[in-house]
Amino acid sequence: MTLEHAFSTSYGLAIIGEAASRIPRQNREHLAPELPWPRIVAMRNLLVHDYNSVSHAVVHRTVTESLPELRTTIAALIARLEGPEGDLPLEGGD
């Protein structure tokens, strides 16, 4: 993995973690309890605040092993929300 690729990959993971952190906790747990929400947000915090200790091997493993499953789960969730019964109840703010 080139340095440029490592930076862009880390930035993408940070954006995913930031987006996850903005979903109210009760909504996260209600809509997709199988996702490791705290770990997703923790990865973002590590990448943004403690970047000197980031292991590129961990980033690579996250992207190759965890991200495909996350993408599948989020795509299914979006389909549920936008589908004919897309009126899933959501809780208020965090």
N, C-alpha and C positions, 0 to 999 in steps of 0.2 A: 504494500500500500504506500503510495507516494505521500509526502507531507501535505500536499495540496488536497489529495483525496481524504486524508485523515481529518484535516480541518473542516472540509465541507461536510463530511459524514458526522462529525461531532456537532457541528452547527445544526444539522437537520435533526439530530436526536435532542438537542437542546430545545428546538422549536416544538417538537412533539411533547416534551416534558412540560414546557411552559403552557401549551394548550391544555394538557391534562390537568395542570394545577388550577386552571381557570374554570374547570367544571366543578360545580359544588359537590362536595364529598358524598352527600346522600344520593345525588344523581349518578355518580360514578358507581356506587355500590348497587343501586337499583337497576341500572341499565346493563352493566357488564361486571358482575361481581367476580367473574373468573379472571379478570385482568389484574396484574400486580400494580395497581395504581400507585401505591407508595414508592415502589421501586422505580417506576417510570419518572415520577417527580424527583426522586433522589438522584437519579442519573443526570437529570437536567441541572440540579444544584451542584453536583460534582463537576460537571463539564463547565459550568459558568463560574463557579466560585473557587474551585480547587483544581483548576486545569493542569497544574504542575504535577499532580499525582495521578492523572488519567493514564490508564494503561491502554495503549492502542490495540493490544490483543483483546481486551475486554470490549472495547468499542466494536472491533471487527466481529467478535462472537455475538454481540448483541444484534448487530445488523444482519448477520447471516443466519442466526438461530432464532432470535426472538421477534425481530421486526416482521418477518413474513406472517407469523401467527397474529401479531397485533394488527397488521393490515387487514387480514381476513376478518377478524373479530370486529374491527371498526367499520369495515365495509358492510358487514351484515347488520350492524347496529344502525348505520345510516339508512340502509334499505328498510329496516323496520320503522324508523322514524318518518321516512318519506313515503312509505307504502300506503295502501288504501286505509289502513287502520293506524296511520301515523300520528295518532293522538295519545301516545304513551304519556302517562302522568309524570311530570317532573316536579321536584321539590324546589323551593325558593333558594336564595343565596346561601353561601357557604357558612 
